[in-house]
């Protein structure tokens, strides 16, 4: 019996170390938290992000993204400037999320690169579809302008969303200063913790 406990403890310590490394290891909250309280990163398929209106286009090239060093990613472009969609509302790329049961979403991690800091991600949003499915409530609205040209990974502001209460939609609002600019999303993750 003592052997099983030792193995379980060892495994938890490994989980804690992985989560610490993923967050950069500099957060005191991560260092002092138990493994079950430290959010784990679940990477989602960033190629599933869809344009929110006809002014936004997405593309990809497995050989060279055309941004920075060329590592592949989802390339976002816009035929109009600004952050508003042609028909009104936000200019976004968006997707529905598939989260394992009994996990809470504690935040979003976006890894990206810009061709120019005048065009950037201007908002990370999570919205939860209600029952009946005629509306969605915003659960995370992080309006931080991600103007670092990168490549870089950033975490959203913290939140707590229970996907068991309804489907969760993720959107990245984009703001284009010039229609020749590109934003490439290289990875996209959810910060999860056990419910």
C-alpha positions in Angstrom: 0.0 0.0 0.0 2.9 2.4 0.8 4.3 1.8 -2.7 1.0 2.9 -4.3 1.0 6.2 -2.3 4.6 6.9 -3.2 3.8 6.4 -6.9 0.8 8.6 -6.7 2.8 11.3 -5.0 5.5 11.1 -7.5 3.0 11.4 -10.4 1.4 14.5 -8.8 4.9 16.1 -8.4 5.5 15.5 -12.1 2.2 17.1 -13.0 3.1 20.1 -10.8 6.5 20.4 -12.5 5.0 20.3 -16.0 2.4 23.0 -15.2 5.1 25.1 -13.6 7.3 24.8 -16.7 4.3 25.6 -19.0 3.6 28.9 -17.2 7.2 29.9 -17.3 7.9 28.9 -13.7 8.0 32.4 -12.3 4.6 32.6 -10.7 4.6 32.3 -6.9 1.1 31.0 -7.0 2.2 28.1 -9.2 5.2 27.3 -6.9 3.0 27.2 -3.8 -0.1 25.5 -5.2 -0.9 21.8 -4.9 -0.8 19.9 -8.2 -4.6 19.6 -8.3 -5.0 23.4 -8.2 -2.4 24.3 -10.8 -4.1 24.7 -14.3 -2.9 22.3 -16.9 -2.6 23.3 -20.5 -4.9 21.4 -23.0 -3.8 22.4 -26.5 -6.7 22.8 -29.0 -6.5 22.7 -32.8 -5.9 26.4 -33.7 -6.5 25.4 -37.4 -10.2 25.0 -36.4 -10.6 28.8 -35.9 -13.1 30.2 -38.4 -13.4 33.7 -39.8 -16.2 35.6 -38.1 -17.2 37.7 -41.2 -16.3 38.0 -44.9 -13.6 40.6 -44.3 -11.5 38.1 -42.4 -9.6 35.3 -44.1 -7.6 32.4 -42.7 -5.0 30.3 -44.5 -2.1 28.0 -43.8 1.1 26.7 -45.4 2.9 23.7 -43.9 6.2 24.7 -45.5 6.3 28.4 -44.6 3.6 30.6 -43.0 5.2 33.8 -44.4 5.5 35.3 -40.9 8.8 35.6 -39.0 10.8 32.4 -39.2 8.0 30.8 -41.2 6.9 28.1 -38.7 3.4 26.9 -39.8 0.3 28.3 -38.2 -3.1 29.7 -38.9 -2.5 33.0 -40.8 -5.2 35.6 -40.3 -5.7 38.5 -42.7 -8.3 41.2 -43.2 -9.6 43.1 -46.3 -10.5 46.0 -44.0 -8.8 47.9 -41.3 -10.0 48.2 -37.7 -11.5 45.7 -35.3 -15.2 45.9 -36.4 -16.8 43.4 -38.7 -18.4 44.6 -42.0 -21.9 44.0 -40.7 -21.2 45.3 -37.2 -19.9 43.6 -34.2 -16.4 42.3 -33.6 -13.9 41.3 -36.2 -13.0 37.8 -35.0 -11.8 34.3 -35.6 -13.8 31.8 -33.5 -14.4 28.2 -32.6 -16.4 26.0 -30.3 -14.4 24.2 -27.6 -14.4 20.5 -26.7 -13.4 20.2 -23.0 -13.1 16.9 -21.0 -15.9 16.3 -18.4 -15.2 17.5 -14.8 -12.7 20.2 -15.8 -13.0 24.0 -15.4 -11.5 26.5 -17.9 -9.3 28.8 -15.9 -7.9 30.8 -18.9 -6.7 30.8 -22.4 -3.1 30.6 -23.8 -2.4 32.1 -27.2 0.9 31.7 -29.0 1.3 34.0 -32.0 3.5 36.2 -34.2 2.8 39.5 -36.0 4.2 40.9 -39.2 3.7 44.4 -37.7 2.5 45.5 -34.3 -0.1 47.8 -35.8 -2.2 44.7 -36.5 -2.8 42.5 -33.5 -5.2 40.4 -31.3 -7.2 42.9 -29.3 -9.5 40.6 -27.3 -9.7 37.0 -26.0 -13.3 36.0 -25.2 -15.1 33.0 -23.9 -18.9 32.9 -24.2 -21.2 30.1 -22.9 -24.3 29.1 -24.9 -27.5 29.2 -22.8 -30.5 26.9 -22.8 -32.5 27.5 -24.9 -29.6 28.1 -27.3 -30.7 31.6 -28.4 -28.0 33.6 -26.5 -24.5 33.3 -24.9 -23.2 34.8 -21.7 -19.6 36.2 -21.8 -17.5 34.4 -19.2 -14.1 35.9 -20.1 -13.5 39.2 -21.8 -9.8 40.1 -21.8 -9.3 43.3 -23.8 -5.5 43.3 -23.6 -3.9 44.4 -26.9 -1.4 41.7 -27.9 1.0 44.0 -29.7 4.3 42.2 -29.0 5.5 41.1 -32.5 6.6 37.8 -31.0 6.8 35.0 -31.5 5.4 34.8 -28.0 2.8 32.9 -25.8 0.5 34.8 -23.5 -2.1 33.8 -21.0 -5.5 35.6 -20.7 -6.7 37.1 -17.5 -8.1 34.4 -15.2 -11.7 33.1 -15.3 -13.6 30.0 -14.1 -16.0 28.4 -16.7 -17.8 25.1 -16.2 -18.3 23.6 -19.7 -20.9 21.3 -18.2 -23.3 24.2 -18.0 -23.3 24.8 -21.7 -21.1 24.8 -24.9 -18.2 27.3 -24.7 -17.2 29.5 -27.7 -13.8 31.0 -28.0 -13.1 34.1 -30.1 -10.0 36.1 -30.8 -10.8 39.7 -31.8 -8.4 41.1 -34.3 -7.5 44.8 -35.1 -5.8 45.5 -38.4 -3.9 48.7 -39.0 -3.0 47.7 -42.6 -4.6 45.2 -44.9 -1.2 43.8 -45.9 -0.4 42.7 -42.4 -0.7 39.1 -41.1 -1.3 37.6 -37.7 -0.3 33.9 -37.3 -1.6 31.8 -34.5 1.0 29.1 -33.8 -0.8 27.4 -30.8 -3.9 27.8 -28.7 -4.5 26.2 -25.3 -7.0 26.1 -22.5 -5.8 26.4 -18.9 -7.8 23.7 -17.1 -8.2 22.5 -13.5 -10.1 19.6 -12.1 -13.7 20.7 -11.0 
